[in-house]
């Protein structure tokens, strides 16, 4: 399993408590090259900074919405992408996965 530390893609996260906004999510998705990563057969541990207490739906969908849809279901997505984060963030992630699978845009 390969580790991906989200902090490596945006240093200003060290001062944030909540990750929000589609623009930031898209920027990090591009920097992480997730369109390419989604297509390989490797597994990844996504590490969020410990200071982050929550992520918004718009951020999650911009960052991982396409990845969830490519995987086709929650189990496959979580098999490929394992998250190292607090329990509250994992609840946000689970909600985001459901929204992505239901094609909820959440980006407005």
ABEGO torsion letter per residue (X at the ends): XBBBBAAAABAAAAABABBBEAAAAAAAAAAAGAAAAAABABBBBBBBBAABABBBAAAAAAAAAAAAAAAGBAAAAAAABBBBBBAAAAAAAAAAAAAAAAGBAGAX
